[in-house]
Amino acid sequence: MNAPESSDECLMLAWVAGDAGAFEQLYARHRLRLYRYLLRQLRDNALADELFQDIWQRVIAARAGWSVQEKTAEAGFATWLYTIAHHRLGDHWRSLKHRPAAPVDAEERLARLADADTPERVLSEFERRRQLQLALDGLPDEQREVLLLRLEQELTLEEIGAVTGVGRETVKSRLRYAMDKLRARLSS
């Protein structure tokens, strides 16, 4: 299969049929965005690593059902993947009964990120990222989740609705409220 132009769904079907290279390409396409999504939700590298591995294990375990479950195949691989991630995050939060605060050393972690730019530019970019992260952290969980799925994962409103289990209009509403709150917080 010539995978660079193959859709995720075609790669998934090829993998179900036994093409291990198709899985490698699916993983390569989605691993960074999925990990970033988990890290933003969890704010803990070790926990994000653990859930990341668990989600991919669930994908591997459920692959045989891909071609059988017509609804799953119609929704698309990314929607299916992020639905698994959403459910796994929900399991995690339910087990904790609360959402933990950001790690004490969160700013220090961000400061350690490598960047070849000048110190002034790095500081300016760090401050912008910090302000954005603080603004994101201030959003209600439901609004932050749909915003991250839309902006970082580039899912459609329908796909986000499928992942989160709410209707398209609810997704639109949450996105609008989230964007309004971000604009207000970032402009002040």
Salt bridges, closest charged atoms under 4 A:
ASP8 OD1 - ARG29 NH1 2.75
ASP8 OD2 - HIS30 NE2 2.76
ASP54 OD2 - ARG58 NE 3.12
ASP54 OD2 - ARG88 NE 2.46
ASP91 OD2 - ARG58 NH1 3.91
ASP91 OD1 - ARG94 NH2 2.66
ASP105 OD1 - ARG109 NE 3.11
GLU108 OE2 - ARG112 NH1 3.39
ASP117 OD2 - ARG121 NE 3.05
GLU125 OE1 - ARG128 NH2 2.62
GLU127 OE2 - ARG130 NH2 2.83
ASP137 OD1 - ARG43 NE 3.12
ASP141 OD1 - ARG99 NE 3.70
ASP141 OD1 - ARG144 NH2 2.66
GLU145 OE2 - HIS86 ND1 2.49
GLU152 OE2 - ARG40 NE 2.45
GLU154 OE1 - ARG33 NH1 3.99
GLU158 OE2 - ARG168 NE 2.50
GLU169 OE2 - ARG168 NH1 3.85
GLU169 OE1 - LYS172 NZ 3.71
ASP180 OD1 - ARG183 NH1 3.19
